[in-house]
Amino acid sequence: MSKPTRMPYFNQAGGKEQMVLAEGYLPTDKIFKIDRYLRYFGMLSQSIEDYLQGNIRGKMKRPTKRMYGFSVLVLMTIVFARNMLLAFVDDPEIRNILGEAVSARPAKQFTMALTLWSIYSFLLSRLFYRAEKNRWNSWLSPFAVFKGFIPPSIMGLDTGMTDHWFAKTKKTLAQMALFTNIRAVLGSMMFSWVAYARFRSNSVSQSYTILWAVILTVWVYYCSAYAYIAYGHFISLAYYFRMRYHKVNEDIESIIAPDNRMKPNERCTTLQHVLNEHNELCIKIKQYNIFWAKYLMYTYFMFVAVICYTTFQAFFTYNRTLVRAVMFSLTLEAAYLITKVSVGASRMANEAHASYARLIRVTFDKYPVELQIQASFQTPLKLLLRMFIQRLSGPTIGFYCLDLFEITYSTYASIIAALGQNFLLIVDFVRSYAELKEEQQASDLSLPEVFDVITNSTFDLNPLSLTSGALRGASPETISG
């Protein structure tokens, strides 16, 4: 990360391309409605400034605006319930009402993949809807800078930091809007093609076919938006905290530098200010985790399931090339989102703890005596350093997955390792079951009898009982005897 300048906006030289507002607010050429995507798709019922103005009591100016978010939640609930029924119910009449033909391949595989995504979109829509009711939207506060509602200095940003964050956020949200539209178009084409095929074959009632085709086309657009727009705001927020912690680390470096000519009292006062800033950031992350910890839990648990299922369907089942390609694309999509979320949160956590190693070296003799923690006499500055070191050596400062685990590089690597191990176990189980069916087809025994034969032969210590003739028609009693 490049070193930002420390000049606030109200000290900048104004120009035609950068008209500076009063009291250091964001320049007019950088003000944009960052909450427009949140409001377009029902994630937020009011603007950021309306939320901040009513944040004390948590009230809305117009509670009727929540009806749009509630209608989106109803849509997600309907599709979620439909896919759950289709995944586990084979009754022809029920499937006809739900716009689905008799269960068969590869429609059954697509239904299960849609079920996982419908669960995820339902959980996200429910989370955003409850966030307004339970006042979990305090994480919107930093984004008010982009709307010119509060000056960047209030959020601890200077000119360089604001410019970097502005460019990062604009780029990320533009990419997420593009991905949302591409995914929505591809999903709509797929649902339209399936509806057209069933309309011609008359495998499902035409009225139900048209009804569910329309519902699913609308659903895939909102599902894509909830997945990508929420991800975009999380990445932007993680980048904001990473910049703030980077600034804190630079200030600490300047304070404890051996060649610093600051007086002890001045050094202590400056360090006290830096520690207060670090403490404020930790408090904000704790507040924002109320919302984002639930988002991370839904993302990790559901995307791991999507990756396992779609990867297996893409490589270890007898499907057409088109089906394999679609399943593999779903795998890549889930892997991309979970990886980017993990990397963004991990980089922020690393930046929050970056000063720990440098503070430990303060005990060396080359540092001023008032900074040497192990010196024989105590100073207020040494007490502050000890408190700060204890904080950095404690629990991870960063985003958590519902207080189950912190999001760092090590936890992400552990998740990848567990994912690979569980996937290999599933592959081994399926292959073993396939071999068992082949053995059953080559013998006169039924599949349960073959399983009994293998079980009895495995636990029988008599080597004479482990004969190859067991699977050629012999009964379990004959083998075990």
C-alpha positions in Angstrom: 0.0 0.0 0.0 1.4 3.3 -1.0 2.1 5.8 1.8 -0.8 8.3 1.9 -0.4 12.0 2.3 -1.6 13.6 5.5 -3.2 16.7 4.1 -7.0 17.1 4.8 -9.3 18.1 2.1 -10.0 21.6 3.5 -6.3 22.4 3.2 -6.1 21.4 -0.5 -5.8 24.0 -3.2 -9.1 24.1 -5.0 -9.5 23.9 -8.7 -12.0 23.5 -11.4 -11.7 19.7 -11.4 -11.8 19.4 -7.6 -14.2 21.8 -6.0 -13.8 21.5 -2.3 -16.9 21.8 -0.1 -16.8 23.7 3.2 -15.4 22.1 6.4 -13.3 19.5 4.6 -16.1 17.4 3.1 -15.5 15.2 0.0 -15.0 17.1 -3.3 -18.1 17.3 -5.5 -16.5 15.2 -8.2 -16.2 12.3 -5.8 -19.6 12.3 -4.3 -21.8 9.4 -5.5 -24.7 7.4 -4.2 -22.9 4.4 -2.8 -26.1 3.1 -1.3 -28.0 2.9 -4.6 -27.4 -0.8 -5.2 -28.4 -1.6 -1.6 -31.7 0.3 -2.2 -32.4 -1.0 -5.7 -32.5 -4.6 -4.5 -34.2 -4.1 -1.1 -31.1 -4.5 1.1 -31.6 -1.1 2.5 -34.9 0.7 2.8 -33.6 4.2 3.5 -30.5 6.2 2.6 -27.4 6.1 4.6 -27.9 9.7 5.9 -31.5 8.9 6.9 -30.2 5.9 8.9 -27.5 7.9 10.6 -29.9 10.7 11.5 -32.3 8.2 13.1 -29.6 5.9 14.5 -30.1 7.1 18.1 -33.5 5.6 18.4 -33.2 3.2 15.4 -36.4 4.6 13.8 -37.1 5.1 10.2 -38.7 8.2 8.7 -41.0 6.1 6.6 -41.5 2.6 7.9 -43.6 1.7 4.8 -40.3 1.7 2.8 -39.5 -1.6 4.3 -42.3 -3.2 2.3 -40.0 -3.5 -0.7 -37.4 -5.3 1.3 -40.1 -7.5 2.8 -41.4 -8.4 -0.7 -37.9 -9.4 -1.7 -37.7 -11.6 1.4 -41.0 -13.2 0.5 -39.7 -13.9 -3.0 -36.6 -15.6 -1.6 -38.7 -17.6 0.8 -41.0 -18.9 -1.9 -38.1 -20.0 -4.1 -36.3 -21.5 -1.1 -39.4 -23.5 -0.1 -39.9 -24.6 -3.7 -36.4 -25.9 -4.2 -36.4 -27.7 -0.8 -39.6 -29.6 -1.8 -38.2 -30.4 -5.2 -35.0 -31.8 -3.7 -36.8 -34.2 -1.4 -40.3 -34.8 -2.8 -40.9 -37.1 -5.8 -44.7 -36.8 -5.9 -45.7 -36.0 -9.6 -48.6 -33.8 -8.7 -46.6 -31.6 -6.3 -43.7 -31.4 -8.8 -46.2 -30.3 -11.5 -47.5 -27.5 -9.3 -44.0 -26.4 -8.6 -43.2 -26.3 -12.4 -40.9 -29.3 -12.4 -41.2 -32.6 -14.3 -40.6 -36.0 -12.9 -37.2 -36.2 -11.1 -34.5 -37.3 -13.5 -30.9 -36.5 -14.4 -29.6 -33.9 -14.9 -32.5 -31.9 -13.7 -32.1 -33.4 -10.3 -28.5 -32.2 -10.0 -29.5 -28.7 -11.1 -32.3 -28.6 -8.5 -29.9 -29.5 -5.7 -27.5 -26.7 -6.8 -30.3 -24.2 -7.0 -31.4 -25.4 -3.6 -28.1 -24.5 -2.1 -28.1 -21.1 -3.7 -31.7 -20.4 -2.7 -30.8 -21.1 0.9 -27.9 -18.7 0.7 -30.0 -15.9 -0.9 -32.8 -16.5 1.6 -30.4 -16.2 4.5 -28.9 -13.0 3.1 -32.2 -11.3 2.4 -33.4 -12.2 5.9 -30.2 -10.8 7.4 -30.5 -7.5 5.6 -34.2 -7.2 6.5 -33.5 -7.9 10.2 -30.5 -5.6 10.2 -32.8 -2.5 9.9 -35.2 -3.8 12.6 -32.4 -4.7 15.1 -30.1 -1.7 14.3 -27.2 -3.8 12.9 -26.4 -1.3 10.1 -23.8 0.8 12.0 -21.3 -0.5 9.4 -22.9 2.0 6.9 -21.3 4.9 8.8 -17.9 5.1 6.9 -19.8 5.0 3.5 -21.5 8.3 4.4 -18.2 10.0 3.4 -18.9 9.1 -0.3 -22.3 10.9 -0.1 -20.8 14.1 1.3 -22.8 13.7 4.5 -19.8 13.7 6.8 -16.2 14.9 6.2 -13.5 12.2 5.7 -11.6 13.5 8.8 -14.4 12.4 11.0 -13.7 8.8 9.8 -10.0 9.2 10.3 -9.2 9.7 6.6 -6.9 12.1 4.9 -6.6 13.0 1.3 -4.5 10.1 0.1 -6.5 7.5 2.1 -9.8 8.9 0.8 -8.6 8.9 -2.8 -7.4 5.3 -2.5 -10.6 4.1 -0.9 -12.7 6.0 -3.4 -11.0 4.3 -6.3 -11.1 0.9 -4.7 -14.8 1.1 -3.9 -15.8 2.5 -7.3 -13.9 -0.3 -9.1 -15.2 -3.0 -6.8 -18.9 -2.0 -7.0 -18.6 -1.6 -10.8 -17.3 -5.1 -11.2 -19.9 -6.5 -8.9 -22.7 -4.8 -10.8 -21.3 -6.3 -14.0 -21.1 -9.7 -12.5 -24.6 -9.4 -11.2 -26.0 -8.5 -14.7 -24.0 -11.3 -16.4 -25.1 -13.9 -14.0 -28.7 -12.7 -14.1 -28.7 -12.8 -17.9 -27.2 -16.3 -18.0 -29.6 -17.6 -15.4 -32.6 -16.1 -17.2 -31.6 -17.7 -20.4 -31.3 -21.1 -18.7 -34.7 -20.8 -17.0 -36.3 -19.6 -20.2 -34.8 -22.4 -22.3 -36.0 -25.0 -19.7 -39.5 -23.5 -19.7 -39.6 -23.5 -23.5 -38.6 -27.1 -23.6 -41.2 -28.2 -21.1 -43.8 -26.0 -22.8 -43.2 -27.8 -26.1 -43.1 -31.3 -24.5 -46.1 -30.6 -22.3 -44.3 -32.4 -19.4 -45.6 -29.8 -17.0 -48.8 -27.8 -17.0 -48.3 -24.8 -19.2 -49.7 -22.3 -16.7 -47.3 -23.5 -14.0 -44.4 -23.5 -16.4 -44.9 -19.9 -17.3 -45.5 -18.8 -13.7 -42.4 -20.4 -12.3 -40.3 -19.3 -15.3 -41.2 -15.7 -14.5 -40.6 -16.2 -10.7 -37.2 -17.8 -11.2 -36.1 -15.2 -13.7 -36.8 -12.5 -11.2 -35.2 -14.5 -8.4 -31.9 -15.2 -10.2 -31.5 -11.4 -10.6 -32.0 -10.7 -6.9 -30.0 -13.7 -5.9 -27.0 -12.5 -7.9 -27.3 -9.0 -6.5 -27.4 -10.1 -2.9 -24.3 -12.3 -3.4 -22.2 -9.8 -5.3 -23.3 -6.4 -3.9 -23.0 -7.6 -0.3 -19.5 -8.9 -1.2 -18.5 -5.6 -2.7 -19.4 -3.6 0.4 -17.6 -6.1 2.6 -14.4 -5.8 0.5 -14.7 -2.0 0.6 -15.2 -1.9 4.4 -12.2 -4.3 4.9 -10.1 -2.0 2.8 -11.1 1.0 4.9 -10.0 -0.7 8.1 -6.8 -1.9 6.5 -5.9 1.7 5.5 -6.7 3.0 9.0 -4.6 0.3 10.7 -1.8 1.1 8.2 -1.9 4.7 9.3 -1.7 3.7 12.9 1.3 1.4 12.2 3.1 4.2 10.5 2.5 6.5 13.4 3.8 3.9 15.8 6.9 3.4 13.7 7.6 7.1 13.8 7.1 7.3 17.6 9.4 4.4 18.6 12.1 5.1 16.0 15.5 5.4 17.8 16.4 8.5 15.8 13.2 10.3 16.9 14.0 13.5 18.7 10.7 13.8 20.5 10.7 14.6 24.2 9.4 11.8 26.5 6.3 13.7 27.4 5.6 14.5 23.8 6.3 10.9 22.8 3.9 9.7 25.5 1.1 12.0 24.4 1.4 11.0 20.8 1.4 7.3 21.6 -1.6 7.9 23.8 -3.4 9.4 20.8 -2.4 6.5 18.5 -3.5 3.9 21.1 -6.9 5.7 21.4 -7.3 5.6 17.6 -6.4 1.9 17.5 -8.9 1.2 20.3 -11.6 3.1 18.4 -11.0 0.9 15.4 -11.3 -2.2 17.5 -14.6 -1.0 18.9 -15.9 -0.3 15.4 -14.9 -3.7 14.2 -16.7 -5.3 17.1 -19.8 -3.3 16.3 -19.7 -4.1 12.6 -19.1 -7.8 13.4 -22.7 -8.0 14.7 -23.8 -7.9 11.0 -20.8 -9.2 9.1 -20.2 -12.2 11.4 -23.6 -13.6 10.3 -22.8 -12.8 6.6 -19.5 -14.6 6.9 -21.1 -17.7 8.5 -23.7 -17.9 5.7 -21.0 -17.4 3.1 -18.5 -20.0 4.4 -21.0 -22.7 5.3 -23.1 -22.5 2.1 -20.2 -21.9 -0.4 -18.3 -24.9 1.0 -21.4 -27.0 0.4 -21.7 -25.6 -3.1 -18.1 -26.3 -3.9 -18.3 -29.9 -2.7 -21.5 -30.7 -4.5 -20.8 -29.0 -7.9 -17.2 -30.2 -8.0 -18.3 -33.8 -7.5 -21.0 -33.4 -10.2 -18.5 -31.9 -12.6 -15.8 -34.5 -12.4 -17.2 -37.8 -10.8 -20.6 -38.3 -12.4 -21.8 -39.4 -15.8 -23.2 -36.1 -17.1 -23.1 -34.3 -20.4 -20.3 -31.9 -21.2 -22.7 -28.9 -20.9 -23.9 -30.1 -17.5 -20.3 -30.5 -16.3 -19.4 -27.1 -17.6 -22.3 -25.4 -15.7 -21.4 -27.3 -12.5 -17.8 -26.4 -12.8 -18.7 -22.7 -13.4 -20.7 -22.8 -10.1 -17.6 -24.2 -8.4 -15.4 -21.4 -9.7 -17.9 -18.8 -8.7 -18.2 -20.0 -5.1 -14.5 -20.5 -4.8 -13.9 -17.0 -6.1 -16.2 -15.3 -3.6 -15.1 -17.3 -0.6 -11.4 -16.7 -1.5 -11.8 -12.9 -2.1 -13.7 -12.5 1.2 -11.1 -14.5 3.1 -8.2 -12.6 1.6 -9.8 -9.2 2.2 -10.5 -10.0 5.9 -7.1 -11.7 6.4 -5.1 -8.7 5.0 -7.0 -6.4 7.3 -6.3 -8.7 10.4 -2.6 -8.8 9.5 -2.4 -5.0 9.2 -4.1 -4.7 12.6 -1.3 -6.9 14.2 1.6 -5.6 12.1 3.1 -3.5 14.8 3.4 -6.4 17.3 6.9 -7.6 16.1 8.2 -4.0 16.1 7.0 -3.3 19.6 8.6 -6.4 20.9 11.9 -5.1 19.7 11.5 -2.0 21.8 13.2 -3.9 24.6 16.5 -3.6 22.8 19.1 -1.2 24.1 19.2 1.0 21.0 15.9 2.5 21.8 15.5 5.4 24.2 15.4 4.4 27.9 11.9 5.7 28.3 10.8 3.1 25.7 12.7 0.1 27.1 9.9 -2.0 28.7 12.3 -4.1 30.7 14.1 -1.2 32.3 14.2 -1.0 36.1 12.0 2.0 36.4 8.4 2.5 35.2 7.2 5.3 33.0 3.7 6.1 31.7 4.9 5.4 28.2 6.1 1.9 29.1 2.8 1.1 30.6 1.0 2.2 27.4 3.4 0.1 25.4 2.7 -3.0 27.6 -1.0 -2.5 27.3 -0.7 -2.2 23.5 1.4 -5.3 23.2 -1.0 -7.3 25.3 -3.8 -6.2 23.0 -1.9 -7.2 19.9 -0.9 -10.6 21.4 -4.5 -11.4 22.4 -7.4 -12.5 20.3 -7.3 -11.7 16.6 -8.5 -8.2 15.7 -10.7 -8.6 12.7 -13.8 -10.2 11.3 -15.2 -13.4 12.7 -17.5 -16.1 11.5 -20.3 -15.8 14.1 -17.6 -16.0 16.9 -16.7 -19.5 15.7 -13.4 -18.6 14.2 -11.5 -15.5 13.0 -10.9 -14.9 9.3 -7.2 -15.1 8.8 -4.9 -16.8 6.3 -4.4 -19.7 8.7 -8.1 -20.4 9.2 -8.6 -20.1 5.4 -5.9 -22.7 4.8 -7.5 -25.0 7.4 -10.8 -24.7 5.7 -9.3 -25.5 2.3 -7.5 -28.5 3.9 -10.7 -29.8 5.5 -12.6 -29.2 2.3 -10.2 -31.3 0.4 -10.1 -34.1 2.9 -13.9 -34.3 3.1 -14.2 -34.2 -0.6 -11.7 -37.1 -1.0 -13.7 -39.1 1.6 -16.9 -38.6 -0.4 -15.1 -39.6 -3.6 -13.8 -42.8 -1.9 -17.2 -43.6 -0.5 -18.9 -43.3 -3.9 -16.3 -45.3 -5.7 -16.5 -48.0 -3.0 -20.2 -48.1 -3.3 -19.9 -48.4 -7.1 -17.5 -51.3 -6.7 -19.9 -52.9 -4.3 -22.7 -52.7 -6.9 -20.5 -54.3 -9.5 -19.8 -57.2 -7.2 -23.5 -57.5 -6.5 -24.3 -57.6 -10.2 -21.6 -60.3 -10.7 -23.2 -62.5 -8.0 -26.6 -63.9 -7.1 -26.7 -62.0 -3.8 -28.7 -58.8 -3.2 -26.8 -55.6 -2.2 -27.5 -56.0 1.5 -26.3 -59.6 1.4 -23.1 -58.5 -0.3 -22.6 -55.9 2.4 -23.1 -58.6 5.1 -20.7 -60.9 3.4 -18.0 -58.2 3.2 -18.6 -57.1 6.8 -18.5 -60.7 8.2 -15.4 -61.5 6.2 -13.7 -58.3 7.4 -14.2 -59.0 11.1 -13.7 -62.7 11.0 -10.2 -63.6 12.1 -10.3 -67.1 10.6 -8.2 -66.9 7.4 -10.1 -69.9 5.9 -13.3 -67.9 5.9 -11.9 -65.2 3.6 -12.5 -67.1 0.5 -13.1 -65.6 -2.9 -16.1 -67.9 -3.4 -18.2 -65.9 -1.1 -19.3 -63.6 -3.8 -20.0 -66.4 -6.3 -23.3 -67.4 -4.6 -22.3 -68.7 -1.2 -24.4 -67.6 1.7 -23.1 -65.5 4.6 -23.6 -68.4 7.0 -21.4 -70.7 4.9 -18.6 -68.2 4.7 -18.6 -67.3 8.4 -18.9 -70.9 9.4 
